[in-house]
Amino acid sequence: MMNDRVYYSREAEMRANRERATAVLIFMALGLGIGAVLALMFAPKSGEKMRAELADSLGDSLEGPREATNKAIHRLEKDFGDLRKKVEERLER
């Protein structure tokens, strides 16, 4: 329990907990809203420029793993083809 209050009924305790949770949610939403407004007011770049830069950096960071995955797939296809040939040769013997 967060405090040392004495409640005279379970119902009063539950109501107090609900009110506390509601207050926390309201203040959290208010803080998020104020933070978003301040971020938009003091942003050094416009939203369009920021989105373009984020998309470019995300695209660049995804290229490396994509190329590595493609190389691995091609290598596995080649290895699988070689393995298939070896199995077929052994089965023919």
PDB file of N, CA, C and O in Angstrom:
ATOM      1  N   MET A   1       0.840  -1.175   0.000  1.00  0.00           N
ATOM      2  CA  MET A   1       0.000   0.000   0.000  1.00  0.00           C
ATOM      3  C   MET A   1       0.887   1.241   0.000  1.00  0.00           C
ATOM      4  O   MET A   1       1.939   1.253   0.639  1.00  0.00           O
ATOM      5  N   MET A   2       0.470   2.280  -0.709  1.00  0.00           N
ATOM      6  CA  MET A   2       1.296   3.463  -0.865  1.00  0.00           C
ATOM      7  C   MET A   2       1.199   4.425   0.312  1.00  0.00           C
ATOM      8  O   MET A   2       2.121   5.207   0.547  1.00  0.00           O
ATOM      9  N   ASN A   3       0.107   4.379   1.049  1.00  0.00           N
ATOM     10  CA  ASN A   3      -0.014   5.301   2.179  1.00  0.00           C
ATOM     11  C   ASN A   3      -0.514   4.560   3.404  1.00  0.00           C
ATOM     12  O   ASN A   3      -0.876   3.386   3.332  1.00  0.00           O
ATOM     13  N   ASP A   4      -0.531   5.250   4.514  1.00  0.00           N
ATOM     14  CA  ASP A   4      -0.937   4.623   5.780  1.00  0.00           C
ATOM     15  C   ASP A   4      -2.341   5.035   6.186  1.00  0.00           C
ATOM     16  O   ASP A   4      -2.663   5.006   7.374  1.00  0.00           O
ATOM     17  N   ARG A   5      -3.169   5.411   5.257  1.00  0.00           N
ATOM     18  CA  ARG A   5      -4.530   5.816   5.578  1.00  0.00           C
ATOM     19  C   ARG A   5      -5.324   4.623   6.088  1.00  0.00           C
ATOM     20  O   ARG A   5      -5.075   3.477   5.713  1.00  0.00           O
ATOM     21  N   VAL A   6      -6.264   4.917   6.932  1.00  0.00           N
ATOM     22  CA  VAL A   6      -7.164   3.892   7.439  1.00  0.00           C
ATOM     23  C   VAL A   6      -8.522   4.132   6.801  1.00  0.00           C
ATOM     24  O   VAL A   6      -9.109   5.202   6.962  1.00  0.00           O
ATOM     25  N   TYR A   7      -9.013   3.148   6.085  1.00  0.00           N
ATOM     26  CA  TYR A   7     -10.316   3.244   5.449  1.00  0.00           C
ATOM     27  C   TYR A   7     -11.295   2.445   6.278  1.00  0.00           C
ATOM     28  O   TYR A   7     -10.975   1.366   6.774  1.00  0.00           O
ATOM     29  N   TYR A   8     -12.507   2.993   6.424  1.00  0.00           N
ATOM     30  CA  TYR A   8     -13.502   2.342   7.268  1.00  0.00           C
ATOM     31  C   TYR A   8     -14.341   1.327   6.513  1.00  0.00           C
ATOM     32  O   TYR A   8     -15.151   0.612   7.104  1.00  0.00           O
ATOM     33  N   SER A   9     -14.142   1.270   5.203  1.00  0.00           N
ATOM     34  CA  SER A   9     -14.821   0.228   4.435  1.00  0.00           C
ATOM     35  C   SER A   9     -13.993  -0.075   3.186  1.00  0.00           C
ATOM     36  O   SER A   9     -13.212   0.752   2.716  1.00  0.00           O
ATOM     37  N   ARG A  10     -14.183  -1.249   2.683  1.00  0.00           N
ATOM     38  CA  ARG A  10     -13.491  -1.668   1.456  1.00  0.00           C
ATOM     39  C   ARG A  10     -13.946  -0.797   0.289  1.00  0.00           C
ATOM     40  O   ARG A  10     -13.170  -0.484  -0.614  1.00  0.00           O
ATOM     41  N   GLU A  11     -15.207  -0.418   0.329  1.00  0.00           N
ATOM     42  CA  GLU A  11     -15.781   0.424  -0.719  1.00  0.00           C
ATOM     43  C   GLU A  11     -15.102   1.804  -0.746  1.00  0.00           C
ATOM     44  O   GLU A  11     -14.821   2.331  -1.822  1.00  0.00           O
ATOM     45  N   ALA A  12     -14.847   2.371   0.399  1.00  0.00           N
ATOM     46  CA  ALA A  12     -14.178   3.674   0.469  1.00  0.00           C
ATOM     47  C   ALA A  12     -12.746   3.572  -0.041  1.00  0.00           C
ATOM     48  O   ALA A  12     -12.255   4.479  -0.712  1.00  0.00           O
ATOM     49  N   GLU A  13     -12.084   2.474   0.276  1.00  0.00           N
ATOM     50  CA  GLU A  13     -10.717   2.262  -0.203  1.00  0.00           C
ATOM     51  C   GLU A  13     -10.685   2.121  -1.720  1.00  0.00           C
ATOM     52  O   GLU A  13      -9.818   2.691  -2.382  1.00  0.00           O
ATOM     53  N   MET A  14     -11.632   1.360  -2.271  1.00  0.00           N
ATOM     54  CA  MET A  14     -11.691   1.169  -3.721  1.00  0.00           C
ATOM     55  C   MET A  14     -12.001   2.494  -4.434  1.00  0.00           C
ATOM     56  O   MET A  14     -11.425   2.787  -5.482  1.00  0.00           O
ATOM     57  N   ARG A  15     -12.905   3.284  -3.865  1.00  0.00           N
ATOM     58  CA  ARG A  15     -13.237   4.576  -4.463  1.00  0.00           C
ATOM     59  C   ARG A  15     -12.019   5.495  -4.453  1.00  0.00           C
ATOM     60  O   ARG A  15     -11.758   6.188  -5.436  1.00  0.00           O
ATOM     61  N   ALA A  16     -11.277   5.506  -3.353  1.00  0.00           N
ATOM     62  CA  ALA A  16     -10.072   6.331  -3.253  1.00  0.00           C
ATOM     63  C   ALA A  16      -9.028   5.875  -4.271  1.00  0.00           C
ATOM     64  O   ALA A  16      -8.372   6.711  -4.893  1.00  0.00           O
ATOM     65  N   ASN A  17      -8.864   4.565  -4.451  1.00  0.00           N
ATOM     66  CA  ASN A  17      -7.913   4.043  -5.442  1.00  0.00           C
ATOM     67  C   ASN A  17      -8.324   4.414  -6.856  1.00  0.00           C
ATOM     68  O   ASN A  17      -7.475   4.751  -7.682  1.00  0.00           O
ATOM     69  N   ARG A  18      -9.635   4.356  -7.145  1.00  0.00           N
ATOM     70  CA  ARG A  18     -10.124   4.741  -8.469  1.00  0.00           C
ATOM     71  C   ARG A  18      -9.875   6.222  -8.729  1.00  0.00           C
ATOM     72  O   ARG A  18      -9.451   6.608  -9.818  1.00  0.00           O
ATOM     73  N   GLU A  19     -10.142   7.045  -7.720  1.00  0.00           N
ATOM     74  CA  GLU A  19      -9.919   8.487  -7.870  1.00  0.00           C
ATOM     75  C   GLU A  19      -8.439   8.781  -8.081  1.00  0.00           C
ATOM     76  O   GLU A  19      -8.083   9.642  -8.885  1.00  0.00           O
ATOM     77  N   ARG A  20      -7.591   8.078  -7.371  1.00  0.00           N
ATOM     78  CA  ARG A  20      -6.148   8.266  -7.517  1.00  0.00           C
ATOM     79  C   ARG A  20      -5.693   7.848  -8.917  1.00  0.00           C
ATOM     80  O   ARG A  20      -4.904   8.550  -9.548  1.00  0.00           O
ATOM     81  N   ALA A  21      -6.186   6.713  -9.400  1.00  0.00           N
ATOM     82  CA  ALA A  21      -5.817   6.235 -10.737  1.00  0.00           C
ATOM     83  C   ALA A  21      -6.327   7.203 -11.809  1.00  0.00           C
ATOM     84  O   ALA A  21      -5.629   7.475 -12.785  1.00  0.00           O
ATOM     85  N   THR A  22      -7.533   7.715 -11.626  1.00  0.00           N
ATOM     86  CA  THR A  22      -8.088   8.681 -12.579  1.00  0.00           C
ATOM     87  C   THR A  22      -7.236   9.944 -12.607  1.00  0.00           C
ATOM     88  O   THR A  22      -6.945  10.475 -13.679  1.00  0.00           O
ATOM     89  N   ALA A  23      -6.838  10.424 -11.439  1.00  0.00           N
ATOM     90  CA  ALA A  23      -6.003  11.632 -11.367  1.00  0.00           C
ATOM     91  C   ALA A  23      -4.659  11.399 -12.056  1.00  0.00           C
ATOM     92  O   ALA A  23      -4.170  12.272 -12.772  1.00  0.00           O
ATOM     93  N   VAL A  24      -4.064  10.231 -11.842  1.00  0.00           N
ATOM     94  CA  VAL A  24      -2.784   9.915 -12.477  1.00  0.00           C
ATOM     95  C   VAL A  24      -2.936   9.913 -13.996  1.00  0.00           C
ATOM     96  O   VAL A  24      -2.098  10.477 -14.700  1.00  0.00           O
ATOM     97  N   LEU A  25      -3.993   9.286 -14.505  1.00  0.00           N
ATOM     98  CA  LEU A  25      -4.220   9.244 -15.954  1.00  0.00           C
ATOM     99  C   LEU A  25      -4.459  10.633 -16.533  1.00  0.00           C
ATOM    100  O   LEU A  25      -3.955  10.956 -17.609  1.00  0.00           O
ATOM    101  N   ILE A  26      -5.223  11.449 -15.824  1.00  0.00           N
ATOM    102  CA  ILE A  26      -5.489  12.807 -16.307  1.00  0.00           C
ATOM    103  C   ILE A  26      -4.197  13.612 -16.365  1.00  0.00           C
ATOM    104  O   ILE A  26      -3.924  14.283 -17.360  1.00  0.00           O
ATOM    105  N   PHE A  27      -3.402  13.546 -15.299  1.00  0.00           N
ATOM    106  CA  PHE A  27      -2.153  14.305 -15.286  1.00  0.00           C
ATOM    107  C   PHE A  27      -1.152  13.775 -16.317  1.00  0.00           C
ATOM    108  O   PHE A  27      -0.391  14.552 -16.894  1.00  0.00           O
ATOM    109  N   MET A  28      -1.149  12.475 -16.550  1.00  0.00           N
ATOM    110  CA  MET A  28      -0.264  11.902 -17.553  1.00  0.00           C
ATOM    111  C   MET A  28      -0.668  12.383 -18.951  1.00  0.00           C
ATOM    112  O   MET A  28       0.186  12.777 -19.746  1.00  0.00           O
ATOM    113  N   ALA A  29      -1.965  12.351 -19.246  1.00  0.00           N
ATOM    114  CA  ALA A  29      -2.447  12.825 -20.546  1.00  0.00           C
ATOM    115  C   ALA A  29      -2.155  14.310 -20.711  1.00  0.00           C
ATOM    116  O   ALA A  29      -1.757  14.749 -21.790  1.00  0.00           O
ATOM    117  N   LEU A  30      -2.351  15.083 -19.652  1.00  0.00           N
ATOM    118  CA  LEU A  30      -2.061  16.511 -19.702  1.00  0.00           C
ATOM    119  C   LEU A  30      -0.576  16.759 -19.953  1.00  0.00           C
ATOM    120  O   LEU A  30      -0.215  17.618 -20.757  1.00  0.00           O
ATOM    121  N   GLY A  31       0.275  16.014 -19.269  1.00  0.00           N
ATOM    122  CA  GLY A  31       1.725  16.145 -19.466  1.00  0.00           C
ATOM    123  C   GLY A  31       2.151  15.767 -20.876  1.00  0.00           C
ATOM    124  O   GLY A  31       2.983  16.444 -21.479  1.00  0.00           O
ATOM    125  N   LEU A  32       1.579  14.682 -21.406  1.00  0.00           N
ATOM    126  CA  LEU A  32       1.890  14.280 -22.781  1.00  0.00           C
ATOM    127  C   LEU A  32       1.439  15.344 -23.777  1.00  0.00           C
ATOM    128  O   LEU A  32       2.150  15.642 -24.737  1.00  0.00           O
ATOM    129  N   GLY A  33       0.270  15.909 -23.550  1.00  0.00           N
ATOM    130  CA  GLY A  33      -0.232  16.949 -24.440  1.00  0.00           C
ATOM    131  C   GLY A  33       0.649  18.188 -24.409  1.00  0.00           C
ATOM    132  O   GLY A  33       0.992  18.736 -25.457  1.00  0.00           O
ATOM    133  N   ILE A  34       1.015  18.629 -23.218  1.00  0.00           N
ATOM    134  CA  ILE A  34       1.885  19.800 -23.089  1.00  0.00           C
ATOM    135  C   ILE A  34       3.247  19.516 -23.725  1.00  0.00           C
ATOM    136  O   ILE A  34       3.805  20.377 -24.405  1.00  0.00           O
ATOM    137  N   GLY A  35       3.781  18.321 -23.509  1.00  0.00           N
ATOM    138  CA  GLY A  35       5.060  17.955 -24.101  1.00  0.00           C
ATOM    139  C   GLY A  35       5.003  17.955 -25.620  1.00  0.00           C
ATOM    140  O   GLY A  35       5.943  18.403 -26.276  1.00  0.00           O
ATOM    141  N   ALA A  36       3.912  17.458 -26.181  1.00  0.00           N
ATOM    142  CA  ALA A  36       3.772  17.433 -27.637  1.00  0.00           C
ATOM    143  C   ALA A  36       3.691  18.851 -28.197  1.00  0.00           C
ATOM    144  O   ALA A  36       4.310  19.155 -29.216  1.00  0.00           O
ATOM    145  N   VAL A  37       2.928  19.717 -27.532  1.00  0.00           N
ATOM    146  CA  VAL A  37       2.813  21.101 -27.993  1.00  0.00           C
ATOM    147  C   VAL A  37       4.165  21.802 -27.921  1.00  0.00           C
ATOM    148  O   VAL A  37       4.549  22.506 -28.855  1.00  0.00           O
ATOM    149  N   LEU A  38       4.886  21.615 -26.824  1.00  0.00           N
ATOM    150  CA  LEU A  38       6.204  22.240 -26.688  1.00  0.00           C
ATOM    151  C   LEU A  38       7.185  21.703 -27.739  1.00  0.00           C
ATOM    152  O   LEU A  38       7.984  22.458 -28.293  1.00  0.00           O
ATOM    153  N   ALA A  39       7.117  20.404 -28.005  1.00  0.00           N
ATOM    154  CA  ALA A  39       8.006  19.817 -29.011  1.00  0.00           C
ATOM    155  C   ALA A  39       7.724  20.416 -30.383  1.00  0.00           C
ATOM    156  O   ALA A  39       8.653  20.703 -31.138  1.00  0.00           O
ATOM    157  N   LEU A  40       6.456  20.605 -30.707  1.00  0.00           N
ATOM    158  CA  LEU A  40       6.113  21.203 -32.006  1.00  0.00           C
ATOM    159  C   LEU A  40       6.518  22.674 -32.075  1.00  0.00           C
ATOM    160  O   LEU A  40       6.941  23.159 -33.124  1.00  0.00           O
ATOM    161  N   MET A  41       6.387  23.377 -30.956  1.00  0.00           N
ATOM    162  CA  MET A  41       6.733  24.800 -30.947  1.00  0.00           C
ATOM    163  C   MET A  41       8.235  25.026 -31.095  1.00  0.00           C
ATOM    164  O   MET A  41       8.666  25.968 -31.760  1.00  0.00           O
ATOM    165  N   PHE A  42       9.020  24.162 -30.475  1.00  0.00           N
ATOM    166  CA  PHE A  42      10.460  24.375 -30.452  1.00  0.00           C
ATOM    167  C   PHE A  42      11.231  23.449 -31.389  1.00  0.00           C
ATOM    168  O   PHE A  42      12.456  23.355 -31.299  1.00  0.00           O
ATOM    169  N   ALA A  43      10.536  22.776 -32.269  1.00  0.00           N
ATOM    170  CA  ALA A  43      11.205  21.882 -33.218  1.00  0.00           C
ATOM    171  C   ALA A  43      12.048  22.718 -34.177  1.00  0.00           C
ATOM    172  O   ALA A  43      11.575  23.723 -34.706  1.00  0.00           O
ATOM    173  N   PRO A  44      13.304  22.301 -34.403  1.00  0.00           N
ATOM    174  CA  PRO A  44      14.185  23.089 -35.266  1.00  0.00           C
ATOM    175  C   PRO A  44      13.837  22.959 -36.753  1.00  0.00           C
ATOM    176  O   PRO A  44      14.278  23.777 -37.560  1.00  0.00           O
ATOM    177  N   LYS A  45      13.057  21.948 -37.120  1.00  0.00           N
ATOM    178  CA  LYS A  45      12.728  21.716 -38.523  1.00  0.00           C
ATOM    179  C   LYS A  45      11.232  21.512 -38.662  1.00  0.00           C
ATOM    180  O   LYS A  45      10.544  21.187 -37.695  1.00  0.00           O
ATOM    181  N   SER A  46      10.744  21.704 -39.856  1.00  0.00           N
ATOM    182  CA  SER A  46       9.323  21.458 -40.100  1.00  0.00           C
ATOM    183  C   SER A  46       9.055  19.953 -40.056  1.00  0.00           C
ATOM    184  O   SER A  46       9.975  19.146 -40.192  1.00  0.00           O
ATOM    185  N   GLY A  47       7.820  19.597 -39.870  1.00  0.00           N
ATOM    186  CA  GLY A  47       7.443  18.189 -39.801  1.00  0.00           C
ATOM    187  C   GLY A  47       7.767  17.440 -41.074  1.00  0.00           C
ATOM    188  O   GLY A  47       8.192  16.285 -41.039  1.00  0.00           O
ATOM    189  N   GLU A  48       7.562  18.109 -42.210  1.00  0.00           N
ATOM    190  CA  GLU A  48       7.835  17.455 -43.497  1.00  0.00           C
ATOM    191  C   GLU A  48       9.321  17.134 -43.647  1.00  0.00           C
ATOM    192  O   GLU A  48       9.683  16.039 -44.077  1.00  0.00           O
ATOM    193  N   LYS A  49      10.180  18.091 -43.291  1.00  0.00           N
ATOM    194  CA  LYS A  49      11.621  17.860 -43.387  1.00  0.00           C
ATOM    195  C   LYS A  49      12.055  16.761 -42.417  1.00  0.00           C
ATOM    196  O   LYS A  49      12.868  15.904 -42.765  1.00  0.00           O
ATOM    197  N   MET A  50      11.513  16.790 -41.204  1.00  0.00           N
ATOM    198  CA  MET A  50      11.882  15.791 -40.197  1.00  0.00           C
ATOM    199  C   MET A  50      11.467  14.397 -40.652  1.00  0.00           C
ATOM    200  O   MET A  50      12.232  13.444 -40.505  1.00  0.00           O
ATOM    201  N   ARG A  51      10.252  14.268 -41.206  1.00  0.00           N
ATOM    202  CA  ARG A  51       9.795  12.963 -41.687  1.00  0.00           C
ATOM    203  C   ARG A  51      10.665  12.465 -42.830  1.00  0.00           C
ATOM    204  O   ARG A  51      10.975  11.275 -42.904  1.00  0.00           O
ATOM    205  N   ALA A  52      11.060  13.364 -43.720  1.00  0.00           N
ATOM    206  CA  ALA A  52      11.915  12.977 -44.848  1.00  0.00           C
ATOM    207  C   ALA A  52      13.270  12.490 -44.349  1.00  0.00           C
ATOM    208  O   ALA A  52      13.780  11.479 -44.830  1.00  0.00           O
ATOM    209  N   GLU A  53      13.858  13.202 -43.385  1.00  0.00           N
ATOM    210  CA  GLU A  53      15.152  12.781 -42.836  1.00  0.00           C
ATOM    211  C   GLU A  53      15.047  11.447 -42.116  1.00  0.00           C
ATOM    212  O   GLU A  53      15.930  10.600 -42.245  1.00  0.00           O
ATOM    213  N   LEU A  54      13.969  11.252 -41.356  1.00  0.00           N
ATOM    214  CA  LEU A  54      13.777   9.972 -40.663  1.00  0.00           C
ATOM    215  C   LEU A  54      13.615   8.834 -41.661  1.00  0.00           C
ATOM    216  O   LEU A  54      14.172   7.753 -41.470  1.00  0.00           O
ATOM    217  N   ALA A  55      12.857   9.073 -42.721  1.00  0.00           N
ATOM    218  CA  ALA A  55      12.651   8.033 -43.736  1.00  0.00           C
ATOM    219  C   ALA A  55      13.969   7.694 -44.424  1.00  0.00           C
ATOM    220  O   ALA A  55      14.255   6.523 -44.675  1.00  0.00           O
ATOM    221  N   ASP A  56      14.774   8.715 -44.730  1.00  0.00           N
ATOM    222  CA  ASP A  56      16.074   8.467 -45.368  1.00  0.00           C
ATOM    223  C   ASP A  56      16.990   7.662 -44.460  1.00  0.00           C
ATOM    224  O   ASP A  56      17.618   6.699 -44.900  1.00  0.00           O
ATOM    225  N   SER A  57      17.065   8.054 -43.197  1.00  0.00           N
ATOM    226  CA  SER A  57      17.967   7.347 -42.282  1.00  0.00           C
ATOM    227  C   SER A  57      17.479   5.926 -42.027  1.00  0.00           C
ATOM    228  O   SER A  57      18.283   5.004 -41.889  1.00  0.00           O
ATOM    229  N   LEU A  58      16.168   5.751 -41.964  1.00  0.00           N
ATOM    230  CA  LEU A  58      15.622   4.409 -41.773  1.00  0.00           C
ATOM    231  C   LEU A  58      15.893   3.551 -42.995  1.00  0.00           C
ATOM    232  O   LEU A  58      16.242   2.377 -42.868  1.00  0.00           O
ATOM    233  N   GLY A  59      15.735   4.131 -44.181  1.00  0.00           N
ATOM    234  CA  GLY A  59      16.004   3.387 -45.422  1.00  0.00           C
ATOM    235  C   GLY A  59      17.459   2.978 -45.510  1.00  0.00           C
ATOM    236  O   GLY A  59      17.768   1.858 -45.917  1.00  0.00           O
ATOM    237  N   ASP A  60      18.364   3.884 -45.128  1.00  0.00           N
ATOM    238  CA  ASP A  60      19.793   3.569 -45.149  1.00  0.00           C
ATOM    239  C   ASP A  60      20.131   2.461 -44.159  1.00  0.00           C
ATOM    240  O   ASP A  60      20.932   1.573 -44.455  1.00  0.00           O
ATOM    241  N   SER A  61      19.516   2.520 -42.988  1.00  0.00           N
ATOM    242  CA  SER A  61      19.848   1.518 -41.973  1.00  0.00           C
ATOM    243  C   SER A  61      19.273   0.147 -42.321  1.00  0.00           C
ATOM    244  O   SER A  61      19.756  -0.868 -41.817  1.00  0.00           O
ATOM    245  N   LEU A  62      18.255   0.102 -43.170  1.00  0.00           N
ATOM    246  CA  LEU A  62      17.662  -1.185 -43.559  1.00  0.00           C
ATOM    247  C   LEU A  62      18.349  -1.809 -44.761  1.00  0.00           C
ATOM    248  O   LEU A  62      18.192  -3.006 -45.001  1.00  0.00           O
ATOM    249  N   GLU A  63      19.106  -1.032 -45.522  1.00  0.00           N
ATOM    250  CA  GLU A  63      19.766  -1.562 -46.711  1.00  0.00           C
ATOM    251  C   GLU A  63      20.807  -2.627 -46.372  1.00  0.00           C
ATOM    252  O   GLU A  63      20.857  -3.667 -47.028  1.00  0.00           O
ATOM    253  N   GLY A  64      21.625  -2.385 -45.373  1.00  0.00           N
ATOM    254  CA  GLY A  64      22.675  -3.336 -44.998  1.00  0.00           C
ATOM    255  C   GLY A  64      22.123  -4.713 -44.659  1.00  0.00           C
ATOM    256  O   GLY A  64      22.551  -5.708 -45.245  1.00  0.00           O
ATOM    257  N   PRO A  65      21.174  -4.788 -43.718  1.00  0.00           N
ATOM    258  CA  PRO A  65      20.598  -6.105 -43.393  1.00  0.00           C
ATOM    259  C   PRO A  65      19.887  -6.750 -44.578  1.00  0.00           C
ATOM    260  O   PRO A  65      19.921  -7.970 -44.735  1.00  0.00           O
ATOM    261  N   ARG A  66      19.250  -5.941 -45.404  1.00  0.00           N
ATOM    262  CA  ARG A  66      18.544  -6.490 -46.579  1.00  0.00           C
ATOM    263  C   ARG A  66      19.536  -7.141 -47.537  1.00  0.00           C
ATOM    264  O   ARG A  66      19.285  -8.234 -48.042  1.00  0.00           O
ATOM    265  N   GLU A  67      20.667  -6.470 -47.788  1.00  0.00           N
ATOM    266  CA  GLU A  67      21.689  -7.032 -48.676  1.00  0.00           C
ATOM    267  C   GLU A  67      22.282  -8.310 -48.084  1.00  0.00           C
ATOM    268  O   GLU A  67      22.492  -9.293 -48.795  1.00  0.00           O
ATOM    269  N   ALA A  68      22.548  -8.289 -46.791  1.00  0.00           N
ATOM    270  CA  ALA A  68      23.108  -9.472 -46.135  1.00  0.00           C
ATOM    271  C   ALA A  68      22.136 -10.644 -46.224  1.00  0.00           C
ATOM    272  O   ALA A  68      22.544 -11.784 -46.448  1.00  0.00           O
ATOM    273  N   THR A  69      20.858 -10.359 -46.050  1.00  0.00           N
ATOM    274  CA  THR A  69      19.841 -11.417 -46.134  1.00  0.00           C
ATOM    275  C   THR A  69      19.784 -11.981 -47.550  1.00  0.00           C
ATOM    276  O   THR A  69      19.713 -13.195 -47.736  1.00  0.00           O
ATOM    277  N   ASN A  70      19.816 -11.101 -48.541  1.00  0.00           N
ATOM    278  CA  ASN A  70      19.789 -11.579 -49.935  1.00  0.00           C
ATOM    279  C   ASN A  70      21.007 -12.438 -50.252  1.00  0.00           C
ATOM    280  O   ASN A  70      20.882 -13.469 -50.914  1.00  0.00           O
ATOM    281  N   LYS A  71      22.181 -12.026 -49.789  1.00  0.00           N
ATOM    282  CA  LYS A  71      23.395 -12.828 -50.020  1.00  0.00           C
ATOM    283  C   LYS A  71      23.273 -14.189 -49.359  1.00  0.00           C
ATOM    284  O   LYS A  71      23.637 -15.206 -49.950  1.00  0.00           O
ATOM    285  N   ALA A  72      22.760 -14.212 -48.133  1.00  0.00           N
ATOM    286  CA  ALA A  72      22.613 -15.480 -47.421  1.00  0.00           C
ATOM    287  C   ALA A  72      21.629 -16.395 -48.137  1.00  0.00           C
ATOM    288  O   ALA A  72      21.851 -17.603 -48.221  1.00  0.00           O
ATOM    289  N   ILE A  73      20.547 -15.829 -48.651  1.00  0.00           N
ATOM    290  CA  ILE A  73      19.551 -16.631 -49.372  1.00  0.00           C
ATOM    291  C   ILE A  73      20.160 -17.225 -50.638  1.00  0.00           C
ATOM    292  O   ILE A  73      19.958 -18.403 -50.936  1.00  0.00           O
ATOM    293  N   HIS A  74      20.902 -16.411 -51.380  1.00  0.00           N
ATOM    294  CA  HIS A  74      21.539 -16.921 -52.605  1.00  0.00           C
ATOM    295  C   HIS A  74      22.557 -18.017 -52.283  1.00  0.00           C
ATOM    296  O   HIS A  74      22.633 -19.021 -52.990  1.00  0.00           O
ATOM    297  N   ARG A  75      23.337 -17.826 -51.216  1.00  0.00           N
ATOM    298  CA  ARG A  75      24.311 -18.838 -50.822  1.00  0.00           C
ATOM    299  C   ARG A  75      23.609 -20.136 -50.415  1.00  0.00           C
ATOM    300  O   ARG A  75      24.051 -21.225 -50.779  1.00  0.00           O
ATOM    301  N   LEU A  76      22.514 -20.016 -49.659  1.00  0.00           N
ATOM    302  CA  LEU A  76      21.773 -21.208 -49.250  1.00  0.00           C
ATOM    303  C   LEU A  76      21.154 -21.923 -50.454  1.00  0.00           C
ATOM    304  O   LEU A  76      21.144 -23.153 -50.508  1.00  0.00           O
ATOM    305  N   GLU A  77      20.642 -21.159 -51.411  1.00  0.00           N
ATOM    306  CA  GLU A  77      20.078 -21.784 -52.614  1.00  0.00           C
ATOM    307  C   GLU A  77      21.148 -22.555 -53.368  1.00  0.00           C
ATOM    308  O   GLU A  77      20.902 -23.662 -53.847  1.00  0.00           O
ATOM    309  N   LYS A  78      22.340 -21.968 -53.473  1.00  0.00           N
ATOM    310  CA  LYS A  78      23.446 -22.644 -54.171  1.00  0.00           C
ATOM    311  C   LYS A  78      23.859 -23.903 -53.405  1.00  0.00           C
ATOM    312  O   LYS A  78      24.025 -24.971 -53.994  1.00  0.00           O
ATOM    313  N   ASP A  79      24.023 -23.764 -52.083  1.00  0.00           N
ATOM    314  CA  ASP A  79      24.406 -24.922 -51.268  1.00  0.00           C
ATOM    315  C   ASP A  79      23.353 -26.021 -51.333  1.00  0.00           C
ATOM    316  O   ASP A  79      23.690 -27.204 -51.382  1.00  0.00           O
ATOM    317  N   PHE A  80      22.096 -25.640 -51.332  1.00  0.00           N
ATOM    318  CA  PHE A  80      21.029 -26.623 -51.411  1.00  0.00           C
ATOM    319  C   PHE A  80      21.069 -27.344 -52.759  1.00  0.00           C
ATOM    320  O   PHE A  80      20.874 -28.557 -52.833  1.00  0.00           O
ATOM    321  N   GLY A  81      21.326 -26.576 -53.826  1.00  0.00           N
ATOM    322  CA  GLY A  81      21.435 -27.191 -55.152  1.00  0.00           C
ATOM    323  C   GLY A  81      22.588 -28.185 -55.208  1.00  0.00           C
ATOM    324  O   GLY A  81      22.443 -29.276 -55.758  1.00  0.00           O
ATOM    325  N   ASP A  82      23.744 -27.807 -54.635  1.00  0.00           N
ATOM    326  CA  ASP A  82      24.896 -28.709 -54.601  1.00  0.00           C
ATOM    327  C   ASP A  82      24.581 -29.963 -53.793  1.00  0.00           C
ATOM    328  O   ASP A  82      24.921 -31.074 -54.200  1.00  0.00           O
ATOM    329  N   LEU A  83      23.936 -29.780 -52.656  1.00  0.00           N
ATOM    330  CA  LEU A  83      23.578 -30.917 -51.805  1.00  0.00           C
ATOM    331  C   LEU A  83      22.603 -31.844 -52.532  1.00  0.00           C
ATOM    332  O   LEU A  83      22.714 -33.066 -52.434  1.00  0.00           O
ATOM    333  N   ARG A  84      21.662 -31.270 -53.249  1.00  0.00           N
ATOM    334  CA  ARG A  84      20.699 -32.072 -53.987  1.00  0.00           C
ATOM    335  C   ARG A  84      21.402 -32.923 -55.051  1.00  0.00           C
ATOM    336  O   ARG A  84      21.076 -34.096 -55.234  1.00  0.00           O
ATOM    337  N   LYS A  85      22.368 -32.318 -55.749  1.00  0.00           N
ATOM    338  CA  LYS A  85      23.117 -33.057 -56.766  1.00  0.00           C
ATOM    339  C   LYS A  85      23.875 -34.217 -56.139  1.00  0.00           C
ATOM    340  O   LYS A  85      23.875 -35.326 -56.674  1.00  0.00           O
ATOM    341  N   LYS A  86      24.529 -33.961 -54.993  1.00  0.00           N
ATOM    342  CA  LYS A  86      25.280 -35.017 -54.320  1.00  0.00           C
ATOM    343  C   LYS A  86      24.370 -36.157 -53.881  1.00  0.00           C
ATOM    344  O   LYS A  86      24.725 -37.327 -54.021  1.00  0.00           O
ATOM    345  N   VAL A  87      23.199 -35.821 -53.352  1.00  0.00           N
ATOM    346  CA  VAL A  87      22.257 -36.857 -52.924  1.00  0.00           C
ATOM    347  C   VAL A  87      21.783 -37.666 -54.116  1.00  0.00           C
ATOM    348  O   VAL A  87      21.683 -38.890 -54.027  1.00  0.00           O
ATOM    349  N   GLU A  88      21.490 -37.010 -55.230  1.00  0.00           N
ATOM    350  CA  GLU A  88      21.031 -37.713 -56.432  1.00  0.00           C
ATOM    351  C   GLU A  88      22.126 -38.639 -56.953  1.00  0.00           C
ATOM    352  O   GLU A  88      21.844 -39.761 -57.372  1.00  0.00           O
ATOM    353  N   GLU A  89      23.394 -38.165 -56.928  1.00  0.00           N
ATOM    354  CA  GLU A  89      24.519 -39.001 -57.373  1.00  0.00           C
ATOM    355  C   GLU A  89      24.648 -40.234 -56.491  1.00  0.00           C
ATOM    356  O   GLU A  89      24.867 -41.334 -56.998  1.00  0.00           O
ATOM    357  N   ARG A  90      24.518 -40.072 -55.201  1.00  0.00           N
ATOM    358  CA  ARG A  90      24.653 -41.225 -54.306  1.00  0.00           C
ATOM    359  C   ARG A  90      23.504 -42.208 -54.482  1.00  0.00           C
ATOM    360  O   ARG A  90      23.692 -43.420 -54.375  1.00  0.00           O
ATOM    361  N   LEU A  91      22.327 -41.686 -54.750  1.00  0.00           N
ATOM    362  CA  LEU A  91      21.169 -42.559 -54.949  1.00  0.00           C
ATOM    363  C   LEU A  91      21.309 -43.362 -56.242  1.00  0.00           C
ATOM    364  O   LEU A  91      20.824 -44.491 -56.324  1.00  0.00           O
ATOM    365  N   GLU A  92      21.967 -42.791 -57.249  1.00  0.00           N
ATOM    366  CA  GLU A  92      22.155 -43.486 -58.505  1.00  0.00           C
ATOM    367  C   GLU A  92      23.168 -44.608 -58.369  1.00  0.00           C
ATOM    368  O   GLU A  92      23.106 -45.575 -59.128  1.00  0.00           O
ATOM    369  N   ARG A  93      24.092 -44.513 -57.435  1.00  0.00           N
ATOM    370  CA  ARG A  93      25.127 -45.528 -57.267  1.00  0.00           C
ATOM    371  C   ARG A  93      24.553 -46.743 -56.701  1.00  0.00           C
ATOM    372  O   ARG A  93      25.270 -47.720 -56.483  1.00  0.00           O
TER     373      ARG A  93
END
